[in-house]
Every structure is written in C-alpha cells, then in structure tokens.
Amino acid sequence: MRRNALRARYFAIHLAAVLALIAMGAAAGANAQKYTLAAIPNPLGGVYRCNPAAVNAHGQAVGWFEYAFDLTDIREPFLYDSKTGTHILPMVPGYYFGEALGINDSGQVVGYLTNSDGPNGGIPAVTGFVWDSVHGSRQIDQIADSNGVTAASLGWTITDAWDINTQGDILVEGTYGAFGTDFRGIWRMTTTGGLSTVSVQTLPFHYNTGEIGWGTRLNDKGIVLGTDFDSSTLTVMPALWDSSSNVLTDVGGAVGVGIALNNNGDVVGFYTVGSQEHGFRYSHGVWIHLC
C-alpha cells in the first residue's frame, strides 16, 4: 500500500524527533524525572514486528503488530496500558487488518482499517476509525450527529485518521465528492446545548498527493503540522496551519519534513542540504539547527 513507501525511513526519524521533544521537556524540569524501559506484551503471539505509533500523557501507547502469512502483511491495531496490558482493538464489520496511529489523553484511539493488504490482496478498501471504551470501533465518516448527518452523507469519504486531540478533533484524509478529490482536514463533532453537529474542515495545503501522517500531527490548540508546496521552487517544506485563524506558516522555509509537534507549537524535524539531512527545531518564528 502507498503508506508503506516512507514508513521504514520515517519511523526512525519520528522516534528520534519524539525523543528530542522529550529531552526538551526533561531539560525544562530536570529535577528529576526517572524513566523505565518496558516491553509491550503481545497477546496473540507469533508477531514479527511491533510498531508503536503514539503515546498519551497517561503512558497509554498505540500502534500495530505485524505478521506475515503467504506474502501478505497482516496488521493488528493495539492499545497498551501499563495497568491492564495490551489489547488488540476490534475491527468494524468488513475490515480485518489495521493500524492505530494516534491517541489522546482521554484514551480515544484513531487509525485506519483495511480489508486486505499486500500483493495477494488486490485493491484494498480502507477506512479511518476511532475507538473508545464506550462505543468501541467506529468508522469516522459514519458517525452521525444529532440530526443524523454523517461526514459520508456530506460527501466525505475518510480513509485514514492520523491524530486526535483532547477535544476529540481528528486529523483525517480521504476523498470528497463524486470525482473523488483528495483532501486532508479535521473531522469535528461540535456540541452546543446538547445538540451535536458534524463538520469537516479542509487544510489549505497546496498539494493533493504525497504521504501524510508521518510528520503530520494535530495538537490540542487545533494546530496541524503538515506540508506546504512552494510552486516557485517546486519544493516541499514543513508548515503549521492554525484551524482557528486559517493561517498557514512555513517552518523556516527549509526543504524537509516536520516530524513532531507539541501543544506549545514547537516543531522538530529534518531538512536536506544536497544529499545530507540535518535536524532542526522551530518555535514561534525561531528556527534552530540541531545537528
């Protein structure tokens, strides 16, 4: 599948960037955080790869276990909690494999599900899902508001969910309309006076192709870390988009990828010079070369 092309490369970069953000926090409160290393137990056995993707403030982690049978990768989304152990998240009907990619501090999990993967699976059907302990797993574009309106009924087909913030806003991608136009955006369920309304707000990025998700995050202030395309130089660079003000800000103007974003609006990532890649940190207009 298309998302596999950059995963191996970005996984190591993503991990390094997350550690860099952790280091920033540790430096700020150096008195004495102590860390322990613990394995994520696999309840099924037979896994040949474990891929954590996100962790919340309570230490709950999500990701996927990967197996290989008959040249087909089989992936199971999991939720790990240090008190209750590891749980394979349930699928929605018609879908058999998937990945958990984001978790908020309320324990809501998002990701994608598919009915097949790999060379023996043909063209797969893919859907973005959200899981919580009350409702279980649900297709995001099928969740109805108080008037019975869903994102699907408004013309949005959500194929991937990459992140979820404290408010329950979900960073998604998929297609829109009869012609299947690609989009990236925020799925939102707003509740006022006990009545809920579903909406999808699209990101104003200047491209409709490429890999989103690895290096794309949504924080609790509704700010998205993503990518902007410079048509004059034909280059791609990391950018921040504020969903409240609809302002898009290029991060330092460097050709590269933003990897991680925190609630302060700090970004870490890498940029390229020739064939070399270097790390950077960006914070409110200040861009710093890291390595």
N, C-alpha and C positions, 0 to 999 in steps of 0.2 A: 504494500500500500504506500501512498505518497508520503505519509508521515514518517516512514522508516528511513528515508534518504538521509536526513540530517540528525537522526536521533543519537546514533553512537557518538558522533563528534560533539554534539551539544550537551550530551549527558555529563561528560567530564567537565566541560566548561561551566555548565549550570551548577554542578556541585561545588566547583572552586569559587564561583561567584557567591553562592549561598554562604559558604564558609567565610568569605570576605565580609559579607554583611554581619554575620555573627560576630566576627572579630571586631567590627566597628562597635557593636553593642557591648562587647566584653571590655573594650578599651574604655568606653564611657562609664561602665560600672565595674571597674576592675577589682573591687574589693573581694570579690570572691565567689564568683560562680564556679561551681565544680561540675564537671561533665563525666558521664559514664558512657561506655560503648556497649550496646546490647544488640543481639541478633533478633531479626524479625522472624518468628517461627512460622513455618509453612504447614497449615493444617491438612493439606492434601497429599504431600509427599511427591517425589518424582520431578520436582521443578529443576530446571537447569539454569534459570536466571531469575533474580529478584530485582525489580526496578522501583525503588521508592521515588515518588514524584513531588510530594508536598508534605508539609508538617504544619500543624497549628500551634497556638500558644499553650495548649494543654499537653503537647507532646504526642498527639494522635497523628499517625502518618498514613498516607495512602500511596498506592502505586499499583503494580501488577506483577503476578507471577507468570513466567513464560515457559511453555513446554514445547516439545517438537514431536509430532507424530506424522509419519508419511509425508515429510517435507512441508507440512503445514504448521505454522506457529500458532499455538493456542495460548491465549492470554486470559487470565482471570483477575479482575479488579479486587483489591483487598483494602481493608481498613485495619490498622494496627492500633491497639490501645494497651498501654503497659499493665493495666489492671485486669482487662478482660481477654487479652490475647489478640490473635489475628483472626479476622472474619473475611471469608470470600463474600463479596457483595452480590446480591441476587440480580439476575437479568430481568428485563421486561420480555413479555412473550414474543417469540420470533427472533430473538437475539441470543447468541451463545458465547461470544468472547467479548473482551473489552479491557479498558484501562481506566483507572481512577487517576485524575490529573490534578485536582485541587480540593482543598478542604478549608472551611472557615472555623472560627473559634466556637461556633455552635455545634460543630460536628457534622454539618451538611457537606456532602461529597459530590463532586461533579466529574464527568469524564465522557467517554464515548463507548458505545456498544456496537458490535457488528455481527452479521450472521455468518461470516466466513472471512478467512484471511489466508494469504499465501498463494502459490501457483496452482493449487488444486481447487481453489475456492471460487474462481471466476470473478465477476464484478460484485463486490460486496454491497449490501445495504448497511448504512452507518447512521447512527442517531446519537445525539447528545443526551445524557441522562443526569438526573440529580437524585441523590439518595439521602434520606434522613430516617431516624429511628421510628418516626410516627407513620410516614407514608410508604416507606420502602423505596424501591427504584421506580422512577417515572421518566418518560420521555418529556423533555423540556417543552418541545413545541406542541404537546398535547395537554399541558396543564391549563385548566380553564379558570377564568376569573369569575366574579360574582354574576356576570351576565352570560356566562357560558362561552365566552370568547377565548380562543386559544391563539398562540402565535401561528400555528398551521392554518387556522381559518382566516388569518390576515395575510396569508401568502408566504410566510416564512417557514422554511424547512431547516431545522437546526441539526447539523451533522456532528458537531464537536462542541464540547464545553471545556474550557481551559482553566478557569479560575472562578471562585465565588468569594464575595466579601462578606463582612459582618451583617450588612443589610440584606443579604440574600440576592444581590445583583450578580448575574452570571455572565462572564465573558465567553461569547459564543462565535461560531462561524457556521456558514451553510449557504443556502441559495434562496433567492427571492423571486417570486413572480413566475409567470408562465414560461419565460425563457430561461429560467434557472440561473439568474445573475448571481455571481459570488458576492458574499458580504461578510464583514466582520462587525460585531457590535455587542451591545449589552442588552440581555433579556432582563426585564424588570417587572416585578409584581408590586404595584403600589396600593396600599390600603388606607382609605380615608373614611372615617365614620363607619367602620365595619364593612365597607364595600371595597372589593379589590378590582384593580384594572391592570391588564397585561399590556406591555408595550415592548418594542424592540427599537433601540437607538443605534444607528449605524455609525461606525468610526469613519472619519473623513480622510482615511489614508489614500494616497494617490496610486494605489495599485490593487489589482484584484487577483493576483496569483502569488504563489510563494508559500513558504512554511510559516504558519502562525502557531503560537503555543510555546515553542521552545524559545524563550526570550520574550514572551508576551505575558504580562501579568496585570491584574486589577487589584488596586488597594482599597482600603475602607473609605477613602475620600472620593471614590469614583474616578480615580486617575488610572489610565491604561498605559502600560509600557508596550510599545509596538514599533512599527517601522514607518518611515516616510521615504518617498522616492523623489529624488532631485532630477527633474526632467532635463535640466540644462547640462548636468554632468553625467546623467544616466547611472547614478549611483544610489545605493540604498543605505540609509543611516537610521540609528535608533531615534525614537521620538516619544514624547509624552503627550497624551491627549486628555484634557480635563472635560469630562462628560457634562459638568455643570455649566461651564463657560463656553464650551465647544472650541477652546483654544488648543492648537497643535504647536508644540515646541520641539524643535530639533535638539537633540542632546549633543552639543558640542560640534556639530557639523562633521563628525568623523565617519568615515566609511566603516561599518562594522555592525555589531549586534549588541543590544542591551539584553542582559540575562536575568537580573533580579531587581525587584523594586520593593521598597518598604513604605510604611504609612507616612514617613516624613518626606517622601518624594525623592529619596536618594536612589540612584541607579548605579549598578556596576555591570560591566560587560567587557567586550574586547573590540579593538579596531585593527584594521590592517594597514600596513605600510609595505608595499611590494609583496613579498611572499611571507612577511613576518606578521605575527599577531601580538598585540600588546593589551594589557588590562587597563581599564580606566574606571574612575568614579566620578559621578556627576551629582551635584547637589545645588539646586536653586540657582542655576546660572554659572556655577563654578565647576569647571571641568579639570580633573587631576589625572595625570598619567600615573598608573600604579606600578607597572612592571613591563 
